[in-house]
Amino acid sequence: MGLLGRLFKRKRVGLYVDGPNVLRAEFDVDLDELREIGVEHGRLAFTRVYLDEHASSGLIQAAEARGYEVISTSGDVDVKLAVDATAAVADGDIDVLAIVSRDADFKPVVETAAARGIQTVAIAPGEFGRSDALRNAAHEAVTMD
């Protein structure tokens, strides 16, 4: 099998970033590092940053420049992210679900994915405020330095 064939056989990763929760000055999250963590698990099928209406244009531009699809909502960011991630799981679009958040609200999404045979990864920006419930629900937990 050629290189192209091996690339397409790699697991499809959905990387979902809870922007208001983790893209904060106190965490100094590197979007490129998040992509690298996603790539360690397979081929990135979805690479999305979810932001609210208060997000700066600089943050939006930085995310887009690093290859993220920016989803901006005037409603609850958590709900939009959870619905999109669950839809990707239900539609069979991903083999690995990676959620970047400190929020236990995503525990049901991770549990639903795992019940459907999807590998799950919880990524948190440091120990402070990390959700143990989310970390324990996932197959793998990554804590960024």
Biotite code that builds the C-alpha atoms (Angstrom):
import biotite.structure as struc

atoms = struc.array([
    struc.Atom([0.000, 0.000, 0.000], chain_id="A", res_id=1, res_name="MET", atom_name="CA", element="C"),
    struc.Atom([1.325, 3.397, -0.970], chain_id="A", res_id=2, res_name="GLY", atom_name="CA", element="C"),
    struc.Atom([1.696, 6.449, 1.230], chain_id="A", res_id=3, res_name="LEU", atom_name="CA", element="C"),
    struc.Atom([-1.637, 7.876, 0.109], chain_id="A", res_id=4, res_name="LEU", atom_name="CA", element="C"),
    struc.Atom([-3.416, 4.617, 0.945], chain_id="A", res_id=5, res_name="GLY", atom_name="CA", element="C"),
    struc.Atom([-1.824, 4.509, 4.422], chain_id="A", res_id=6, res_name="ARG", atom_name="CA", element="C"),
    struc.Atom([-2.844, 8.116, 5.076], chain_id="A", res_id=7, res_name="LEU", atom_name="CA", element="C"),
    struc.Atom([-6.482, 7.396, 4.264], chain_id="A", res_id=8, res_name="PHE", atom_name="CA", element="C"),
    struc.Atom([-6.521, 4.254, 6.417], chain_id="A", res_id=9, res_name="LYS", atom_name="CA", element="C"),
    struc.Atom([-5.430, 6.246, 9.478], chain_id="A", res_id=10, res_name="ARG", atom_name="CA", element="C"),
    struc.Atom([-8.069, 6.937, 12.078], chain_id="A", res_id=11, res_name="LYS", atom_name="CA", element="C"),
    struc.Atom([-10.181, 10.047, 11.487], chain_id="A", res_id=12, res_name="ARG", atom_name="CA", element="C"),
    struc.Atom([-9.900, 12.483, 14.388], chain_id="A", res_id=13, res_name="VAL", atom_name="CA", element="C"),
    struc.Atom([-12.430, 15.096, 15.387], chain_id="A", res_id=14, res_name="GLY", atom_name="CA", element="C"),
    struc.Atom([-10.635, 17.796, 17.415], chain_id="A", res_id=15, res_name="LEU", atom_name="CA", element="C"),
    struc.Atom([-13.122, 20.077, 19.180], chain_id="A", res_id=16, res_name="TYR", atom_name="CA", element="C"),
    struc.Atom([-11.818, 23.051, 21.185], chain_id="A", res_id=17, res_name="VAL", atom_name="CA", element="C"),
    struc.Atom([-13.984, 24.749, 23.823], chain_id="A", res_id=18, res_name="ASP", atom_name="CA", element="C"),
    struc.Atom([-12.550, 28.215, 23.157], chain_id="A", res_id=19, res_name="GLY", atom_name="CA", element="C"),
    struc.Atom([-13.990, 30.292, 26.023], chain_id="A", res_id=20, res_name="PRO", atom_name="CA", element="C"),
    struc.Atom([-13.001, 27.564, 28.454], chain_id="A", res_id=21, res_name="ASN", atom_name="CA", element="C"),
    struc.Atom([-9.380, 26.998, 27.419], chain_id="A", res_id=22, res_name="VAL", atom_name="CA", element="C"),
    struc.Atom([-8.186, 29.855, 25.196], chain_id="A", res_id=23, res_name="LEU", atom_name="CA", element="C"),
    struc.Atom([-7.515, 32.157, 28.116], chain_id="A", res_id=24, res_name="ARG", atom_name="CA", element="C"),
    struc.Atom([-4.397, 34.114, 29.051], chain_id="A", res_id=25, res_name="ALA", atom_name="CA", element="C"),
    struc.Atom([-3.832, 32.106, 32.239], chain_id="A", res_id=26, res_name="GLU", atom_name="CA", element="C"),
    struc.Atom([-3.476, 28.854, 30.274], chain_id="A", res_id=27, res_name="PHE", atom_name="CA", element="C"),
    struc.Atom([-1.377, 30.066, 27.311], chain_id="A", res_id=28, res_name="ASP", atom_name="CA", element="C"),
    struc.Atom([-2.699, 27.284, 25.059], chain_id="A", res_id=29, res_name="VAL", atom_name="CA", element="C"),
    struc.Atom([-0.798, 26.807, 21.818], chain_id="A", res_id=30, res_name="ASP", atom_name="CA", element="C"),
    struc.Atom([-3.197, 25.958, 18.977], chain_id="A", res_id=31, res_name="LEU", atom_name="CA", element="C"),
    struc.Atom([-0.365, 24.340, 17.006], chain_id="A", res_id=32, res_name="ASP", atom_name="CA", element="C"),
    struc.Atom([0.361, 22.044, 19.951], chain_id="A", res_id=33, res_name="GLU", atom_name="CA", element="C"),
    struc.Atom([-3.311, 21.054, 20.081], chain_id="A", res_id=34, res_name="LEU", atom_name="CA", element="C"),
    struc.Atom([-3.177, 20.104, 16.392], chain_id="A", res_id=35, res_name="ARG", atom_name="CA", element="C"),
    struc.Atom([-0.062, 18.030, 17.055], chain_id="A", res_id=36, res_name="GLU", atom_name="CA", element="C"),
    struc.Atom([-1.861, 16.146, 19.829], chain_id="A", res_id=37, res_name="ILE", atom_name="CA", element="C"),
    struc.Atom([-4.725, 15.491, 17.429], chain_id="A", res_id=38, res_name="GLY", atom_name="CA", element="C"),
    struc.Atom([-2.392, 14.270, 14.673], chain_id="A", res_id=39, res_name="VAL", atom_name="CA", element="C"),
    struc.Atom([-0.804, 11.818, 17.131], chain_id="A", res_id=40, res_name="GLU", atom_name="CA", element="C"),
    struc.Atom([-4.158, 10.020, 17.104], chain_id="A", res_id=41, res_name="HIS", atom_name="CA", element="C"),
    struc.Atom([-4.720, 9.987, 13.335], chain_id="A", res_id=42, res_name="GLY", atom_name="CA", element="C"),
    struc.Atom([-5.765, 12.139, 10.405], chain_id="A", res_id=43, res_name="ARG", atom_name="CA", element="C"),
    struc.Atom([-7.624, 15.324, 11.360], chain_id="A", res_id=44, res_name="LEU", atom_name="CA", element="C"),
    struc.Atom([-11.137, 15.106, 9.895], chain_id="A", res_id=45, res_name="ALA", atom_name="CA", element="C"),
    struc.Atom([-12.537, 18.023, 11.930], chain_id="A", res_id=46, res_name="PHE", atom_name="CA", element="C"),
    struc.Atom([-10.451, 20.701, 13.585], chain_id="A", res_id=47, res_name="THR", atom_name="CA", element="C"),
    struc.Atom([-12.803, 23.193, 15.162], chain_id="A", res_id=48, res_name="ARG", atom_name="CA", element="C"),
    struc.Atom([-12.566, 26.017, 17.662], chain_id="A", res_id=49, res_name="VAL", atom_name="CA", element="C"),
    struc.Atom([-15.863, 27.089, 19.200], chain_id="A", res_id=50, res_name="TYR", atom_name="CA", element="C"),
    struc.Atom([-16.087, 30.724, 20.278], chain_id="A", res_id=51, res_name="LEU", atom_name="CA", element="C"),
    struc.Atom([-18.751, 33.054, 21.604], chain_id="A", res_id=52, res_name="ASP", atom_name="CA", element="C"),
    struc.Atom([-19.711, 36.477, 20.291], chain_id="A", res_id=53, res_name="GLU", atom_name="CA", element="C"),
    struc.Atom([-17.124, 38.128, 22.571], chain_id="A", res_id=54, res_name="HIS", atom_name="CA", element="C"),
    struc.Atom([-14.140, 36.515, 20.833], chain_id="A", res_id=55, res_name="ALA", atom_name="CA", element="C"),
    struc.Atom([-11.625, 38.997, 19.481], chain_id="A", res_id=56, res_name="SER", atom_name="CA", element="C"),
    struc.Atom([-10.952, 39.210, 15.764], chain_id="A", res_id=57, res_name="SER", atom_name="CA", element="C"),
    struc.Atom([-7.298, 38.458, 16.574], chain_id="A", res_id=58, res_name="GLY", atom_name="CA", element="C"),
    struc.Atom([-8.232, 35.136, 18.177], chain_id="A", res_id=59, res_name="LEU", atom_name="CA", element="C"),
    struc.Atom([-10.453, 34.223, 15.238], chain_id="A", res_id=60, res_name="ILE", atom_name="CA", element="C"),
    struc.Atom([-7.693, 35.081, 12.757], chain_id="A", res_id=61, res_name="GLN", atom_name="CA", element="C"),
    struc.Atom([-5.093, 33.135, 14.766], chain_id="A", res_id=62, res_name="ALA", atom_name="CA", element="C"),
    struc.Atom([-7.283, 30.032, 14.829], chain_id="A", res_id=63, res_name="ALA", atom_name="CA", element="C"),
    struc.Atom([-8.046, 30.238, 11.116], chain_id="A", res_id=64, res_name="GLU", atom_name="CA", element="C"),
    struc.Atom([-4.362, 30.798, 10.286], chain_id="A", res_id=65, res_name="ALA", atom_name="CA", element="C"),
    struc.Atom([-3.548, 27.547, 12.091], chain_id="A", res_id=66, res_name="ARG", atom_name="CA", element="C"),
    struc.Atom([-6.084, 25.578, 10.074], chain_id="A", res_id=67, res_name="GLY", atom_name="CA", element="C"),
    struc.Atom([-9.019, 25.539, 12.463], chain_id="A", res_id=68, res_name="TYR", atom_name="CA", element="C"),
    struc.Atom([-12.596, 25.981, 11.400], chain_id="A", res_id=69, res_name="GLU", atom_name="CA", element="C"),
    struc.Atom([-13.978, 28.672, 13.690], chain_id="A", res_id=70, res_name="VAL", atom_name="CA", element="C"),
    struc.Atom([-17.536, 28.166, 14.873], chain_id="A", res_id=71, res_name="ILE", atom_name="CA", element="C"),
    struc.Atom([-18.906, 31.332, 16.456], chain_id="A", res_id=72, res_name="SER", atom_name="CA", element="C"),
    struc.Atom([-22.204, 31.328, 18.290], chain_id="A", res_id=73, res_name="THR", atom_name="CA", element="C"),
    struc.Atom([-24.256, 33.860, 20.188], chain_id="A", res_id=74, res_name="SER", atom_name="CA", element="C"),
    struc.Atom([-25.720, 30.994, 22.204], chain_id="A", res_id=75, res_name="GLY", atom_name="CA", element="C"),
    struc.Atom([-24.087, 28.490, 24.508], chain_id="A", res_id=76, res_name="ASP", atom_name="CA", element="C"),
    struc.Atom([-20.753, 27.352, 23.064], chain_id="A", res_id=77, res_name="VAL", atom_name="CA", element="C"),
    struc.Atom([-20.921, 24.077, 25.027], chain_id="A", res_id=78, res_name="ASP", atom_name="CA", element="C"),
    struc.Atom([-24.248, 23.115, 23.483], chain_id="A", res_id=79, res_name="VAL", atom_name="CA", element="C"),
    struc.Atom([-23.098, 23.804, 19.900], chain_id="A", res_id=80, res_name="LYS", atom_name="CA", element="C"),
    struc.Atom([-19.842, 21.879, 20.417], chain_id="A", res_id=81, res_name="LEU", atom_name="CA", element="C"),
    struc.Atom([-21.653, 18.936, 22.063], chain_id="A", res_id=82, res_name="ALA", atom_name="CA", element="C"),
    struc.Atom([-24.259, 18.739, 19.291], chain_id="A", res_id=83, res_name="VAL", atom_name="CA", element="C"),
    struc.Atom([-21.626, 18.885, 16.530], chain_id="A", res_id=84, res_name="ASP", atom_name="CA", element="C"),
    struc.Atom([-19.373, 16.293, 18.201], chain_id="A", res_id=85, res_name="ALA", atom_name="CA", element="C"),
    struc.Atom([-22.293, 13.944, 18.859], chain_id="A", res_id=86, res_name="THR", atom_name="CA", element="C"),
    struc.Atom([-23.462, 14.318, 15.241], chain_id="A", res_id=87, res_name="ALA", atom_name="CA", element="C"),
    struc.Atom([-19.966, 13.390, 13.974], chain_id="A", res_id=88, res_name="ALA", atom_name="CA", element="C"),
    struc.Atom([-20.042, 10.306, 16.200], chain_id="A", res_id=89, res_name="VAL", atom_name="CA", element="C"),
    struc.Atom([-23.586, 9.319, 15.151], chain_id="A", res_id=90, res_name="ALA", atom_name="CA", element="C"),
    struc.Atom([-22.850, 9.882, 11.453], chain_id="A", res_id=91, res_name="ASP", atom_name="CA", element="C"),
    struc.Atom([-19.698, 7.727, 11.613], chain_id="A", res_id=92, res_name="GLY", atom_name="CA", element="C"),
    struc.Atom([-17.501, 10.623, 10.489], chain_id="A", res_id=93, res_name="ASP", atom_name="CA", element="C"),
    struc.Atom([-14.767, 10.091, 13.105], chain_id="A", res_id=94, res_name="ILE", atom_name="CA", element="C"),
    struc.Atom([-12.902, 7.241, 14.769], chain_id="A", res_id=95, res_name="ASP", atom_name="CA", element="C"),
    struc.Atom([-11.375, 9.389, 17.530], chain_id="A", res_id=96, res_name="VAL", atom_name="CA", element="C"),
    struc.Atom([-13.106, 12.163, 19.468], chain_id="A", res_id=97, res_name="LEU", atom_name="CA", element="C"),
    struc.Atom([-10.738, 14.669, 21.086], chain_id="A", res_id=98, res_name="ALA", atom_name="CA", element="C"),
    struc.Atom([-12.360, 17.305, 23.299], chain_id="A", res_id=99, res_name="ILE", atom_name="CA", element="C"),
    struc.Atom([-10.238, 20.207, 24.544], chain_id="A", res_id=100, res_name="VAL", atom_name="CA", element="C"),
    struc.Atom([-11.942, 21.564, 27.637], chain_id="A", res_id=101, res_name="SER", atom_name="CA", element="C"),
    struc.Atom([-11.898, 21.817, 31.423], chain_id="A", res_id=102, res_name="ARG", atom_name="CA", element="C"),
    struc.Atom([-15.655, 21.308, 31.525], chain_id="A", res_id=103, res_name="ASP", atom_name="CA", element="C"),
    struc.Atom([-17.480, 18.217, 32.828], chain_id="A", res_id=104, res_name="ALA", atom_name="CA", element="C"),
    struc.Atom([-20.434, 19.159, 30.607], chain_id="A", res_id=105, res_name="ASP", atom_name="CA", element="C"),
    struc.Atom([-18.817, 17.130, 27.816], chain_id="A", res_id=106, res_name="PHE", atom_name="CA", element="C"),
    struc.Atom([-18.774, 13.891, 29.823], chain_id="A", res_id=107, res_name="LYS", atom_name="CA", element="C"),
    struc.Atom([-22.035, 12.627, 28.201], chain_id="A", res_id=108, res_name="PRO", atom_name="CA", element="C"),
    struc.Atom([-20.602, 13.266, 24.721], chain_id="A", res_id=109, res_name="VAL", atom_name="CA", element="C"),
    struc.Atom([-17.460, 11.304, 25.580], chain_id="A", res_id=110, res_name="VAL", atom_name="CA", element="C"),
    struc.Atom([-19.513, 8.472, 27.087], chain_id="A", res_id=111, res_name="GLU", atom_name="CA", element="C"),
    struc.Atom([-21.783, 8.312, 24.022], chain_id="A", res_id=112, res_name="THR", atom_name="CA", element="C"),
    struc.Atom([-18.775, 8.177, 21.703], chain_id="A", res_id=113, res_name="ALA", atom_name="CA", element="C"),
    struc.Atom([-17.120, 5.442, 23.765], chain_id="A", res_id=114, res_name="ALA", atom_name="CA", element="C"),
    struc.Atom([-20.337, 3.397, 23.790], chain_id="A", res_id=115, res_name="ALA", atom_name="CA", element="C"),
    struc.Atom([-20.274, 3.515, 19.963], chain_id="A", res_id=116, res_name="ARG", atom_name="CA", element="C"),
    struc.Atom([-16.689, 2.261, 19.811], chain_id="A", res_id=117, res_name="GLY", atom_name="CA", element="C"),
    struc.Atom([-15.095, 5.655, 19.214], chain_id="A", res_id=118, res_name="ILE", atom_name="CA", element="C"),
    struc.Atom([-11.755, 6.268, 20.919], chain_id="A", res_id=119, res_name="GLN", atom_name="CA", element="C"),
    struc.Atom([-11.987, 9.305, 23.207], chain_id="A", res_id=120, res_name="THR", atom_name="CA", element="C"),
    struc.Atom([-9.369, 11.794, 24.334], chain_id="A", res_id=121, res_name="VAL", atom_name="CA", element="C"),
    struc.Atom([-9.842, 14.562, 26.903], chain_id="A", res_id=122, res_name="ALA", atom_name="CA", element="C"),
    struc.Atom([-7.284, 17.349, 26.569], chain_id="A", res_id=123, res_name="ILE", atom_name="CA", element="C"),
    struc.Atom([-6.913, 19.941, 29.321], chain_id="A", res_id=124, res_name="ALA", atom_name="CA", element="C"),
    struc.Atom([-4.703, 23.042, 29.613], chain_id="A", res_id=125, res_name="PRO", atom_name="CA", element="C"),
    struc.Atom([-2.851, 22.239, 32.812], chain_id="A", res_id=126, res_name="GLY", atom_name="CA", element="C"),
    struc.Atom([-3.901, 20.763, 36.121], chain_id="A", res_id=127, res_name="GLU", atom_name="CA", element="C"),
    struc.Atom([-5.730, 23.834, 37.434], chain_id="A", res_id=128, res_name="PHE", atom_name="CA", element="C"),
    struc.Atom([-9.462, 23.483, 36.980], chain_id="A", res_id=129, res_name="GLY", atom_name="CA", element="C"),
    struc.Atom([-9.247, 20.304, 34.915], chain_id="A", res_id=130, res_name="ARG", atom_name="CA", element="C"),
    struc.Atom([-12.392, 18.194, 35.016], chain_id="A", res_id=131, res_name="SER", atom_name="CA", element="C"),
    struc.Atom([-11.607, 14.861, 36.631], chain_id="A", res_id=132, res_name="ASP", atom_name="CA", element="C"),
    struc.Atom([-15.028, 13.600, 35.498], chain_id="A", res_id=133, res_name="ALA", atom_name="CA", element="C"),
    struc.Atom([-14.198, 14.345, 31.852], chain_id="A", res_id=134, res_name="LEU", atom_name="CA", element="C"),
    struc.Atom([-10.699, 12.923, 32.197], chain_id="A", res_id=135, res_name="ARG", atom_name="CA", element="C"),
    struc.Atom([-11.975, 9.716, 33.813], chain_id="A", res_id=136, res_name="ASN", atom_name="CA", element="C"),
    struc.Atom([-14.702, 9.240, 31.186], chain_id="A", res_id=137, res_name="ALA", atom_name="CA", element="C"),
    struc.Atom([-12.210, 9.364, 28.300], chain_id="A", res_id=138, res_name="ALA", atom_name="CA", element="C"),
    struc.Atom([-10.041, 6.496, 27.130], chain_id="A", res_id=139, res_name="HIS", atom_name="CA", element="C"),
    struc.Atom([-7.040, 8.813, 27.262], chain_id="A", res_id=140, res_name="GLU", atom_name="CA", element="C"),
    struc.Atom([-6.337, 12.094, 29.027], chain_id="A", res_id=141, res_name="ALA", atom_name="CA", element="C"),
    struc.Atom([-3.726, 14.627, 27.981], chain_id="A", res_id=142, res_name="VAL", atom_name="CA", element="C"),
    struc.Atom([-2.744, 17.499, 30.250], chain_id="A", res_id=143, res_name="THR", atom_name="CA", element="C"),
    struc.Atom([-0.839, 20.258, 28.498], chain_id="A", res_id=144, res_name="MET", atom_name="CA", element="C"),
    struc.Atom([2.010, 21.960, 30.336], chain_id="A", res_id=145, res_name="ASP", atom_name="CA", element="C"),
])
